[in-house]
Amino acid sequence: MRKGKIKEIIKNLLIIIIITVILISILALIYSFTQKNILINETLFKKKAILLAAGFNLPSKNIDILNLYDQTIKELIKKEDIEVYLYINNSLQEEDVLSSGYILIFTGAGLWGEITTALAFGKDLNTIAGIEFISQNETPGLGGRITESWFKKQFRGKINITEIIPEKNMPGQNEISGITGATNTTKYVLKLIELGKKYIEDLKLKN
């Protein structure tokens, strides 16, 4: 009786192992077919973030987005902790401080995890051209709202941000509207901007 149970256990174990191997093989096959598309989509998402941070309006077609990127963005530095790109926006007047500048991609602390940011500065390397969030782990509906357009757009043209005001108030030159219920996340975004400025100094990008 005991031998029969042992045989049954071994049989069931072999069945489980075979099923597991089959499932893993199927998943590996699916991944091999989709890996290329995943990488393409990740690259496209990153290029969109870079363009948006620099103040460009994105075309509707992906091919046009890629063409715009190739025409206006140049990779300068690529390290483990930071990437730096040069942008030129010919749609703006040449004397406009935001018509050209640098985009930094780096990761810093958020409230609940790391935030990877595309942060652009104009050619004076003080004026913020824009900010985009490539990845973040903030609370959905609260800190996660940093990805909303109204929050990101208010940084464009700012130099020194010294105060966070309530969300529905119109911010002045040195102010930004914080996210209701997520003041700490807003403060972490300001720390990311300060980190970006420090990178500019460390990389000696200033003329």
N, CA, C and O of each residue as an XYZ file, in Angstrom:
828
protein
N       0.829     -1.205      0.000
C       0.000      0.000      0.000
C       0.863      1.254      0.000
O       0.590      2.228     -0.701
N       1.925      1.192      0.821
C       2.817      2.337      0.905
C       3.549      2.560     -0.414
O       3.736      3.696     -0.852
N       3.975      1.420     -1.063
C       4.656      1.543     -2.351
C       3.750      2.169     -3.403
O       4.198      2.967     -4.226
N       2.478      1.802     -3.366
C       1.518      2.364     -4.319
C       1.372      3.865     -4.148
O       1.257      4.597     -5.131
N       1.377      4.331     -2.892
C       1.265      5.769     -2.631
C       2.510      6.513     -3.097
O       2.433      7.615     -3.639
N       3.663      5.877     -2.870
C       4.919      6.505     -3.302
C       4.943      6.656     -4.816
O       5.343      7.693     -5.346
N       4.500      5.583     -5.515
C       4.454      5.638     -6.974
C       3.506      6.740     -7.453
O       3.793      7.453     -8.414
N       2.371      6.860     -6.762
C       1.384      7.877     -7.142
C       1.950      9.283     -6.936
O       1.746     10.172     -7.762
N       2.672      9.472     -5.811
C       3.290     10.769     -5.525
C       4.327     11.113     -6.588
O       4.382     12.238     -7.084
N       5.157     10.109     -6.931
C       6.185     10.322     -7.947
C       5.552     10.655     -9.302
O       6.013     11.536    -10.028
N       4.494      9.928     -9.611
C       3.792     10.168    -10.873
C       3.241     11.590    -10.936
O       3.416     12.291    -11.933
N       2.567     12.012     -9.850
C       1.998     13.363     -9.796
C       3.091     14.427     -9.871
O       2.920     15.468    -10.505
N       4.231     14.142     -9.204
C       5.351     15.080     -9.218
C       5.912     15.233    -10.634
O       6.232     16.337    -11.074
N       6.024     14.099    -11.342
C       6.526     14.139    -12.717
C       5.579     14.921    -13.623
O       6.014     15.678    -14.491
N       4.286     14.728    -13.409
C       3.293     15.462    -14.207
C       3.430     16.966    -13.972
O       3.392     17.761    -14.911
N       3.591     17.343    -12.692
C       3.747     18.765    -12.353
C       5.013     19.332    -12.995
O       5.001     20.444    -13.522
N       6.103     18.564    -12.950
C       7.366     19.018    -13.537
C       7.228     19.199    -15.045
O       7.702     20.186    -15.607
N       6.567     18.228    -15.698
C       6.388     18.308    -17.152
C       5.547     19.515    -17.531
O       5.876     20.245    -18.466
N       4.441     19.723    -16.785
C       3.565     20.876    -17.057
C       4.331     22.182    -16.854
O       4.206     23.116    -17.645
N       5.133     22.236    -15.774
C       5.908     23.446    -15.485
C       6.906     23.740    -16.598
O       7.051     24.885    -17.025
N       7.592     22.700    -17.065
C       8.567     22.863    -18.155
C       7.883     23.356    -19.421
O       8.401     24.228    -20.118
N       6.712     22.789    -19.714
C       5.966     23.193    -20.907
C       5.554     24.663    -20.816
O       5.701     25.419    -21.776
N       5.036     25.060    -19.643
C       4.589     26.448    -19.453
C       5.759     27.422    -19.541
O       5.647     28.479    -20.162
N       6.880     27.064    -18.919
C       8.069     27.928    -18.980
C       8.551     28.067    -20.421
O       8.950     29.151    -20.846
N       8.513     26.977    -21.164
C       8.936     27.003    -22.567
C       8.036     27.907    -23.393
O       8.506     28.667    -24.240
N       6.728     27.812    -23.134
C       5.775     28.669    -23.849
C       6.028     30.138    -23.536
O       6.034     30.979    -24.436
N       6.241     30.449    -22.234
C       6.500     31.831    -21.830
C       7.799     32.351    -22.447
O       7.868     33.498    -22.890
N       8.824     31.500    -22.472
C      10.106     31.894    -23.065
C       9.946     32.176    -24.560
O      10.547     33.104    -25.100
N       9.119     31.351    -25.218
C       8.875     31.532    -26.648
C       8.133     32.840    -26.902
O       8.470     33.585    -27.822
N       7.113     33.116    -26.075
C       6.351     34.366    -26.212
C       7.259     35.571    -25.992
O       7.192     36.557    -26.725
N       8.112     35.475    -24.966
C       9.021     36.581    -24.654
C       9.994     36.834    -25.800
O      10.291     37.982    -26.132
N      10.492     35.742    -26.407
C      11.446     35.906    -27.512
C      10.807     36.616    -28.694
O      11.473     37.361    -29.412
N       9.492     36.382    -28.898
C       8.793     37.021    -30.004
C       8.433     38.475    -29.681
O       8.385     39.315    -30.579
N       8.181     38.774    -28.399
C       7.723     40.114    -28.018
C       8.835     41.017    -27.511
O       8.631     42.223    -27.374
N      10.026     40.451    -27.224
C      11.111     41.246    -26.647
C      11.466     42.445    -27.525
O      11.672     43.551    -27.025
N      11.535     42.215    -28.835
C      11.892     43.291    -29.746
C      10.872     44.424    -29.674
O      11.239     45.598    -29.617
N       9.569     44.059    -29.678
C       8.519     45.079    -29.602
C       8.554     45.811    -28.269
O       8.308     47.016    -28.209
N       8.863     45.080    -27.196
C       8.951     45.702    -25.870
C      10.053     46.753    -25.866
O       9.857     47.860    -25.364
N      11.209     46.410    -26.422
C      12.334     47.346    -26.471
C      12.012     48.553    -27.340
O      12.366     49.683    -27.002
N      11.339     48.310    -28.463
C      10.941     49.406    -29.356
C       9.998     50.361    -28.627
O      10.158     51.579    -28.713
N       9.013     49.811    -27.909
C       8.053     50.647    -27.190
C       8.715     51.416    -26.057
O       8.387     52.579    -25.821
N       9.651     50.771    -25.350
C      10.366     51.450    -24.269
C      11.196     52.608    -24.817
O      11.231     53.689    -24.229
N      11.862     52.375    -25.947
C      12.672     53.424    -26.574
C      11.798     54.582    -27.042
O      12.150     55.748    -26.861
N      10.654     54.253    -27.647
C       9.736     55.286    -28.111
C       9.207     56.102    -26.937
O       9.118     57.327    -27.025
N       8.856     55.436    -25.843
C       8.335     56.129    -24.662
C       9.382     57.104    -24.117
O       9.059     58.233    -23.746
N      10.631     56.658    -24.076
C      11.719     57.499    -23.573
C      11.941     58.700    -24.487
O      12.128     59.817    -24.003
N      11.924     58.487    -25.783
C      12.124     59.585    -26.728
C      10.982     60.594    -26.649
O      11.206     61.798    -26.772
N       9.766     60.109    -26.445
C       8.625     61.009    -26.252
C       8.837     61.877    -25.017
O       8.589     63.083    -25.051
N       9.297     61.265    -23.926
C       9.530     61.999    -22.682
C      10.585     63.081    -22.887
O      10.441     64.196    -22.384
N      11.639     62.758    -23.620
C      12.708     63.729    -23.894
C      12.166     64.908    -24.693
O      12.448     66.061    -24.366
N      11.397     64.631    -25.728
C      10.830     65.693    -26.553
C       9.848     66.561    -25.763
O       9.874     67.787    -25.871
N       8.999     65.935    -24.984
C       8.022     66.685    -24.193
C       8.708     67.563    -23.160
O       8.301     68.703    -22.938
N       9.755     67.029    -22.527
C      10.490     67.814    -21.532
C      11.103     69.056    -22.164
O      11.204     70.102    -21.522
N      11.515     68.938    -23.430
C      12.118     70.066    -24.139
C      11.085     71.027    -24.713
O      11.446     72.032    -25.327
N       9.809     70.728    -24.519
C       8.758     71.645    -24.937
C       8.212     71.425    -26.327
O       7.489     72.277    -26.844
N       8.537     70.301    -26.952
C       8.022     70.017    -28.283
C       6.589     69.495    -28.211
O       6.207     68.817    -27.257
N       5.805     69.822    -29.234
C       4.488     69.209    -29.422
C       4.679     67.952    -30.258
O       5.272     68.000    -31.336
N       4.176     66.825    -29.760
C       4.409     65.556    -30.443
C       3.477     65.375    -31.634
O       2.277     65.627    -31.524
N       4.017     64.942    -32.769
C       3.161     64.577    -33.906
C       2.290     63.372    -33.541
O       2.543     62.691    -32.548
N       1.282     63.124    -34.341
C       0.357     62.024    -34.042
C       0.928     60.662    -34.424
O       0.573     59.651    -33.818
N       1.817     60.627    -35.431
C       2.366     59.358    -35.901
C       3.727     59.089    -35.274
O       4.553     59.990    -35.126
N       3.941     57.828    -34.910
C       5.210     57.456    -34.276
C       6.414     57.728    -35.176
O       7.463     58.155    -34.694
N       6.270     57.484    -36.472
C       7.382     57.707    -37.387
C       7.775     59.176    -37.406
O       8.956     59.505    -37.513
N       6.783     60.061    -37.303
C       7.065     61.499    -37.285
C       7.710     61.910    -35.960
O       8.538     62.820    -35.925
N       7.328     61.234    -34.868
C       7.954     61.497    -33.573
C       9.435     61.129    -33.626
O      10.286     61.879    -33.147
N       9.731     59.978    -34.207
C      11.118     59.530    -34.317
C      11.933     60.461    -35.211
O      13.102     60.731    -34.932
N      11.318     60.949    -36.279
C      12.006     61.893    -37.174
C      12.288     63.209    -36.453
O      13.374     63.774    -36.577
N      11.302     63.689    -35.700
C      11.479     64.924    -34.927
C      12.610     64.755    -33.923
O      13.437     65.650    -33.750
N      12.641     63.616    -33.271
C      13.704     63.332    -32.294
C      15.073     63.364    -32.970
O      16.001     63.990    -32.458
N      15.203     62.704    -34.100
C      16.485     62.634    -34.801
C      16.956     64.018    -35.263
O      18.156     64.283    -35.328
N      16.004     64.889    -35.579
C      16.338     66.224    -36.088
C      16.670     67.224    -34.985
O      17.349     68.218    -35.242
N      16.208     66.980    -33.773
C      16.307     68.018    -32.732
C      17.075     67.604    -31.477
O      17.424     68.458    -30.663
N      17.340     66.316    -31.309
C      17.968     65.821    -30.081
C      19.310     65.171    -30.403
O      19.443     64.423    -31.372
N      20.294     65.473    -29.571
C      21.620     64.866    -29.736
C      22.102     64.345    -28.389
O      22.120     65.076    -27.398
N      22.494     63.072    -28.363
C      23.014     62.482    -27.125
C      24.438     62.978    -26.877
O      25.294     62.914    -27.759
N      24.679     63.477    -25.651
C      25.995     63.989    -25.295
C      26.730     63.083    -24.317
O      27.907     62.773    -24.501
N      26.019     62.661    -23.274
C      26.638     61.876    -22.203
C      25.711     60.728    -21.840
O      24.501     60.916    -21.713
N      26.275     59.546    -21.674
C      25.481     58.411    -21.219
C      26.286     57.646    -20.187
O      27.202     56.898    -20.530
N      25.944     57.836    -18.931
C      26.586     57.139    -17.831
C      25.555     56.279    -17.120
O      24.371     56.295    -17.456
N      26.025     55.533    -16.135
C      25.116     54.642    -15.398
C      24.073     55.433    -14.627
O      22.928     54.997    -14.508
N      24.460     56.607    -14.094
C      23.548     57.356    -13.234
C      22.881     58.543    -13.922
O      21.951     59.131    -13.370
N      23.345     58.902    -15.122
C      22.745     60.064    -15.802
C      22.977     60.000    -17.305
O      24.003     59.511    -17.778
N      21.995     60.508    -18.040
C      22.124     60.705    -19.480
C      21.873     62.175    -19.768
O      20.992     62.787    -19.163
N      22.644     62.748    -20.691
C      22.488     64.160    -21.032
C      22.307     64.293    -22.537
O      23.050     63.697    -23.318
N      21.310     65.082    -22.938
C      21.014     65.309    -24.342
C      20.963     66.812    -24.614
O      20.574     67.597    -23.750
N      21.357     67.194    -25.813
C      21.222     68.569    -26.277
C      19.970     68.652    -27.142
O      19.723     67.773    -27.967
N      19.178     69.708    -26.953
C      18.017     69.902    -27.819
C      18.071     71.284    -28.463
O      18.609     72.230    -27.888
N      17.509     71.385    -29.661
C      17.347     72.658    -30.354
C      15.920     72.720    -30.872
O      15.498     71.883    -31.668
N      15.183     73.724    -30.409
C      13.777     73.876    -30.793
C      13.650     75.080    -31.718
O      13.526     76.216    -31.260
N      13.682     74.822    -33.016
C      13.657     75.900    -34.003
C      12.293     76.574    -34.120
O      12.161     77.587    -34.807
N      11.288     76.026    -33.463
C       9.964     76.657    -33.517
C       9.911     77.896    -32.636
O       8.974     78.687    -32.742
N      10.905     78.077    -31.766
C      10.972     79.246    -30.900
C      11.963     80.250    -31.468
O      12.839     79.901    -32.259
N      11.810     81.507    -31.050
C      12.743     82.538    -31.482
C      14.140     82.217    -30.973
O      14.305     81.671    -29.882
N      15.148     82.564    -31.775
C      16.525     82.229    -31.435
C      16.934     82.817    -30.088
O      17.700     82.203    -29.345
N      16.417     84.022    -29.769
C      16.802     84.660    -28.511
C      16.051     84.097    -27.307
O      16.391     84.398    -26.162
N      15.037     83.285    -27.567
C      14.283     82.677    -26.475
C      15.197     81.737    -25.697
O      15.863     80.880    -26.278
N      15.221     81.907    -24.377
C      16.123     81.107    -23.542
C      15.807     79.618    -23.609
O      16.660     78.785    -23.305
N      14.577     79.283    -24.008
C      14.177     77.880    -24.080
C      14.302     77.293    -25.487
O      13.891     76.156    -25.720
N      14.862     78.052    -26.419
C      14.980     77.565    -27.803
C      16.039     76.471    -27.945
O      16.055     75.748    -28.942
N      16.915     76.348    -26.958
C      17.885     75.262    -26.942
C      18.319     75.032    -25.501
O      18.107     75.878    -24.632
N      18.926     73.885    -25.260
C      19.356     73.595    -23.899
C      19.692     72.123    -23.736
O      20.031     71.429    -24.695
N      19.590     71.673    -22.511
C      19.987     70.313    -22.172
C      18.843     69.565    -21.492
O      18.054     70.145    -20.746
N      18.774     68.270    -21.765
C      17.811     67.387    -21.098
C      18.608     66.362    -20.313
O      19.501     65.709    -20.852
N      18.283     66.229    -19.053
C      18.956     65.263    -18.183
C      17.983     64.150    -17.827
O      16.843     64.416    -17.446
N      18.429     62.908    -17.948
C      17.637     61.773    -17.475
C      18.390     61.140    -16.311
O      19.535     60.713    -16.453
N      17.732     61.087    -15.169
C      18.370     60.553    -13.969
C      17.297     60.043    -13.019
O      16.106     60.280    -13.217
N      17.737     59.346    -11.994
C      16.817     58.765    -11.011
C      17.127     59.316     -9.626
O      18.289     59.423     -9.233
N      16.082     59.661     -8.897
C      16.229     60.159     -7.538
C      15.125     59.619     -6.657
O      14.250     58.885     -7.117
N      15.168     59.979     -5.411
C      14.207     59.462     -4.437
C      12.844     60.124     -4.583
O      12.737     61.329     -4.813
N      11.800     59.302     -4.442
C      10.445     59.800     -4.298
C       9.970     59.462     -2.896
O      10.767     59.048     -2.055
N       8.687     59.634     -2.637
C       8.166     59.326     -1.307
C       8.140     57.821     -1.061
O       8.461     57.368      0.037
N       7.756     57.038     -2.084
C       7.593     55.592     -1.912
C       8.542     54.766     -2.775
O       8.433     53.540     -2.820
N       9.440     55.410     -3.436
C      10.374     54.678     -4.291
C      11.110     55.650     -5.178
O      11.026     56.864     -4.990
N      11.834     55.119     -6.144
C      12.611     55.968     -7.032
C      11.745     56.572     -8.143
O      10.768     55.971     -8.591
N      12.131     57.768     -8.568
C      11.483     58.445     -9.684
C      12.538     58.710    -10.745
O      13.561     59.337    -10.471
N      12.286     58.231    -11.954
C      13.191     58.515    -13.064
C      12.613     59.665    -13.874
O      11.468     59.616    -14.323
N      13.420     60.693    -14.051
C      12.951     61.969    -14.571
C      13.697     62.385    -15.827
O      14.901     62.159    -15.951
N      12.975     62.995    -16.755
C      13.583     63.722    -17.872
C      13.376     65.198    -17.567
O      12.252     65.697    -17.614
N      14.451     65.885    -17.258
C      14.388     67.283    -16.831
C      15.172     68.139    -17.817
O      16.356     67.898    -18.055
N      14.510     69.135    -18.388
C      15.151     69.987    -19.394
C      15.365     71.390    -18.861
O      14.500     71.953    -18.190
N      16.538     71.952    -19.171
C      16.863     73.338    -18.856
C      17.158     74.084    -20.148
O      17.696     73.515    -21.098
N      16.798     75.371    -20.174
C      17.111     76.207    -21.327
C      18.598     76.465    -21.428
O      19.384     75.964    -20.624
N      18.981     77.255    -22.428
C      20.408     77.449    -22.693
C      21.123     78.232    -21.607
O      22.353     78.221    -21.563
N      20.384     78.921    -20.716
C      21.032     79.562    -19.572
C      21.331     78.561    -18.465
O      22.025     78.880    -17.499
N      20.799     77.336    -18.611
C      20.974     76.240    -17.653
C      20.463     76.581    -16.265
O      20.906     76.016    -15.265
N      19.521     77.516    -16.220
C      18.822     77.856    -14.975
C      17.313     77.731    -15.148
O      16.610     77.274    -14.246
N      16.825     78.141    -16.315
C      15.392     78.154    -16.565
C      14.916     76.752    -16.955
O      15.466     76.130    -17.863
N      13.903     76.270    -16.268
C      13.362     74.939    -16.552
C      12.555     74.987    -17.845
O      11.640     75.799    -17.988
N      12.902     74.112    -18.783
C      12.146     74.014    -20.028
C      10.975     73.042    -19.878
O       9.940     73.206    -20.525
N      11.141     72.042    -19.034
C      10.057     71.083    -18.820
C      10.517     69.893    -18.007
O      11.712     69.685    -17.797
N       9.562     69.125    -17.558
C       9.854     67.930    -16.773
C       8.874     66.824    -17.149
O       7.677     67.064    -17.308
N       9.396     65.619    -17.289
C       8.578     64.436    -17.553
C       9.047     63.324    -16.624
O      10.207     63.290    -16.213
N       8.129     62.412    -16.298
C       8.448     61.314    -15.395
C       8.386     60.002    -16.165
O       7.321     59.572    -16.608
N       9.548     59.377    -16.312
C       9.644     58.136    -17.081
C       9.134     56.953    -16.270
O       8.484     56.059    -16.811
N       9.429     56.947    -14.973
C       8.886     55.914    -14.078
C       8.773     56.487    -12.677
O       9.577     57.326    -12.269
N       7.765     56.025    -11.945
C       7.555     56.488    -10.575
C       6.692     55.474     -9.825
O       5.950     54.698    -10.426
N       6.808     55.501     -8.502
C       6.088     54.538     -7.662
C       5.215     55.233     -6.617
O       4.947     54.682     -5.549
N       4.778     56.450     -6.943
C       3.972     57.191     -5.982
C       2.535     56.664     -5.936
O       2.098     55.950     -6.839
N       1.819     57.019     -4.890
C       0.468     56.493     -4.655
C      -0.496     56.923     -5.757
O      -0.651     58.120     -5.996
N      -1.152     55.973     -6.437
C      -2.136     56.338     -7.465
C      -3.224     57.233     -6.885
O      -3.737     56.975     -5.796
N      -3.570     58.286     -7.621
C      -4.604     59.212     -7.171
C      -4.093     60.285     -6.227
O      -4.803     61.249     -5.939
N      -2.871     60.127     -5.743
C      -2.261     61.137     -4.864
C      -0.930     61.559     -5.487
O      -0.912     62.335     -6.443
N       0.180     61.055     -4.953
C       1.481     61.414     -5.504
C       1.654     61.006     -6.952
O       2.411     61.635     -7.692
N       0.948     59.944     -7.365
C       1.033     59.498     -8.749
C       0.523     60.523     -9.746
O       0.734     60.386    -10.951
N      -0.148     61.552     -9.242
C      -0.688     62.600    -10.124
C       0.397     63.537    -10.652
O       0.099     64.449    -11.423
N       1.649     63.325    -10.248
C       2.729     64.143    -10.809
C       2.837     63.971    -12.317
O       3.446     64.804    -12.988
N       2.255     62.903    -12.865
C       2.299     62.677    -14.313
C       1.207     63.452    -15.056
O       1.173     63.439    -16.286
N       0.316     64.127    -14.323
C      -0.755     64.891    -14.970
C      -0.178     66.135    -15.643
O       0.756     66.756    -15.136
N      -0.747     66.484    -16.785
C      -0.208     67.577    -17.605
C      -0.155     68.904    -16.853
O       0.836     69.627    -16.948
N      -1.224     69.236    -16.098
C      -1.258     70.531    -15.423
C      -0.105     70.674    -14.441
O       0.445     71.763    -14.273
N       0.264     69.564    -13.789
C       1.337     69.616    -12.802
C       2.684     69.829    -13.493
O       3.497     70.631    -13.033
N       2.923     69.116    -14.589
C       4.209     69.209    -15.269
C       4.377     70.545    -15.989
O       5.464     71.122    -15.972
N       3.330     71.034    -16.612
C       3.429     72.252    -17.420
C       3.779     73.481    -16.593
O       4.385     74.418    -17.113
N       3.406     73.494    -15.308
C       3.634     74.689    -14.501
C       5.119     74.948    -14.213
O       5.476     76.037    -13.763
N       5.982     73.965    -14.467
C       7.411     74.145    -14.211
C       8.107     74.910    -15.328
O       9.157     75.512    -15.106
N       7.529     74.891    -16.532
C       8.180     75.525    -17.683
C       8.358     77.027    -17.451
O       7.402     77.732    -17.127
N       9.568     77.495    -17.618
C       9.870     78.914    -17.449
C      10.261     79.315    -16.036
O      10.617     80.468    -15.792
N      10.196     78.369    -15.102
C      10.547     78.682    -13.711
C      12.064     78.582    -13.516
O      12.741     77.808    -14.193
N      12.576     79.374    -12.585
C      14.008     79.342    -12.265
C      14.218     78.884    -10.824
O      14.760     77.806    -10.581
N      13.795     79.688     -9.893
C      13.921     79.325     -8.478
C      12.533     79.139     -7.887
O      11.762     80.093     -7.789
N      12.215     77.919     -7.495
C      10.913     77.630     -6.886
C      11.099     77.578     -5.379
O      11.815     76.726     -4.855
N      10.449     78.493     -4.700
C      10.659     78.618     -3.258
C       9.427     78.280     -2.433
O       9.516     78.158     -1.211
N       8.280     78.127     -3.083
C       7.058     77.912     -2.303
C       6.088     76.995     -3.030
O       5.953     77.059     -4.252
N       5.421     76.150     -2.275
C       4.347     75.291     -2.782
C       3.029     75.847     -2.273
O       2.841     76.013     -1.067
N       2.110     76.136     -3.198
C       0.813     76.689     -2.815
C      -0.273     75.649     -3.086
O      -0.018     74.662     -3.776
N      -1.493     75.856     -2.549
C      -2.582     74.888     -2.764
C      -2.868     74.641     -4.245
O      -2.653     75.517     -5.082
N      -3.345     73.462     -4.550
C      -3.487     72.991     -5.921
C      -4.266     73.919     -6.834
O      -3.838     74.149     -7.965
N      -5.377     74.455     -6.398
C      -6.246     75.208     -7.296
C      -5.870     76.684     -7.391
O      -6.538     77.445     -8.092
N      -4.812     77.098     -6.698
C      -4.358     78.484     -6.774
C      -3.403     78.681     -7.943
O      -2.677     77.761     -8.319
N      -3.403     79.881     -8.517
C      -2.520     80.194     -9.635
C      -1.135     80.538     -9.101
O      -0.988     81.507     -8.355
N      -0.105     79.754     -9.471
C       1.230     80.001     -8.928
C       1.918     81.204     -9.565
O       1.713     81.508    -10.740
N       2.746     81.886     -8.753
C       3.564     82.976     -9.260
C       4.871     82.438     -9.799
O       5.035     81.226     -9.938
N       5.818     83.336    -10.107
C       7.069     82.949    -10.742
C       7.885     82.006     -9.875
O       8.529     81.099    -10.402
N       7.876     82.189     -8.581
C       8.675     81.363     -7.682
C       7.835     80.320     -6.943
O       8.256     79.791     -5.915
N       6.648     80.029     -7.473
C       5.731     79.105     -6.809
C       5.300     77.985     -7.766
O       5.357     78.131     -8.988
N       4.873     76.877     -7.179
C       4.159     75.856     -7.936
C       2.956     75.403     -7.114
O       2.965     75.475     -5.885
N       1.939     74.943     -7.802
C       0.771     74.384     -7.126
C       1.060     72.936     -6.767
O       1.385     72.123     -7.632
N       0.939     72.618     -5.475
C       1.158     71.248     -5.041
C      -0.045     70.385     -5.319
O      -1.110     70.886     -5.680
N       0.119     69.101     -5.153
C      -0.977     68.152     -5.351
C      -1.677     67.945     -4.022
O      -1.035     67.620     -3.022
N      -2.965     68.129     -4.004
C      -3.738     67.980     -2.774
C      -3.537     66.584     -2.188
O      -3.745     65.581     -2.870
N      -3.133     66.529     -0.926
C      -2.910     65.255     -0.252
C      -1.575     64.618     -0.569
O      -1.295     63.513     -0.105
N      -0.738     65.296     -1.353
C       0.562     64.723     -1.739
C       1.652     65.802     -1.713
O       2.485     65.886     -2.615
N       1.625     66.612     -0.672
C       2.616     67.687     -0.553
C       4.034     67.125     -0.494
O       4.962     67.705     -1.059
N       4.197     65.999      0.188
C       5.544     65.422      0.315
C       6.091     64.982     -1.037
O       7.273     65.177     -1.320
N       5.238     64.390     -1.877
C       5.688     63.998     -3.213
C       6.089     65.225     -4.016
O       7.083     65.199     -4.741
N       5.312     66.309     -3.887
C       5.654     67.560     -4.567
C       7.024     68.048     -4.119
O       7.812     68.525     -4.936
N       7.312     67.933     -2.837
C       8.616     68.343     -2.314
C       9.732     67.472     -2.893
O      10.828     67.962     -3.166
N       9.453     66.192     -3.079
C      10.456     65.310     -3.668
C      10.736     65.697     -5.125
O      11.868     65.569     -5.591
N       9.716     66.165     -5.840
C       9.924     66.626     -7.213
C      10.858     67.835     -7.218
O      11.732     67.946     -8.078
N      10.670     68.738     -6.258
C      11.566     69.894     -6.157
C      12.990     69.455     -5.837
O      13.950     70.057     -6.318
N      13.131     68.414     -5.033
C      14.465     67.881     -4.731
C      15.106     67.286     -5.979
O      16.320     67.370     -6.165
N      14.268     66.675     -6.845
C      14.786     66.141     -8.114
C      15.324     67.270     -8.988
O      16.357     67.121     -9.641
N      14.622     68.392     -8.995
C      15.084     69.536     -9.779
C      16.416     70.049     -9.240
O      17.318     70.383    -10.009
N      16.531     70.109     -7.918
C      17.806     70.526     -7.320
C      18.919     69.531     -7.658
O      20.064     69.922     -7.883
N      18.572     68.249     -7.691
C      19.550     67.231     -8.072
C      19.987     67.431     -9.518
O      21.165     67.274     -9.839
N      19.047     67.776    -10.389
C      19.370     68.055    -11.784
C      20.329     69.233    -11.905
O      21.263     69.195    -12.705
N      20.101     70.274    -11.115
C      20.997     71.438    -11.137
C      22.392     71.061    -10.647
O      23.394     71.575    -11.143
N      22.444     70.167     -9.679
C      23.743     69.717     -9.172
C      24.493     68.933    -10.251
O      25.707     69.075    -10.396
N      23.769     68.113    -11.001
C      24.395     67.374    -12.101
C      24.987     68.352    -13.120
O      26.082     68.124    -13.636
N      24.268     69.434    -13.408
C      24.765     70.424    -14.351
C      26.090     70.994    -13.877
O      27.025     71.155    -14.661
N      26.165     71.302    -12.576
C      27.406     71.833    -12.027
C      28.520     70.785    -12.075
O      29.651     71.086    -12.458
N      28.188     69.558    -11.684
C      29.215     68.498    -11.618
C      29.743     68.147    -12.999
O      30.926     67.843    -13.159
N      28.866     68.188    -13.998
C      29.277     67.835    -15.358
C      29.917     69.005    -16.100
O      30.368     68.879    -17.238
N      29.940     70.158    -15.406
C      30.547     71.374    -15.982
C      29.919     71.723    -17.326
O      30.617     72.038    -18.290
N      28.589     71.661    -17.375
C      27.889     72.007    -18.609
C      27.801     73.509    -18.802
O      27.616     73.991    -19.919
N      27.936     74.247    -17.706
C      27.803     75.697    -17.808
C      28.999     76.281    -18.536
O      30.138     75.841    -18.374
N      28.696     77.298    -19.353
C      29.770     77.955    -20.105
C      30.607     78.842    -19.185
O      31.559     79.477    -19.638
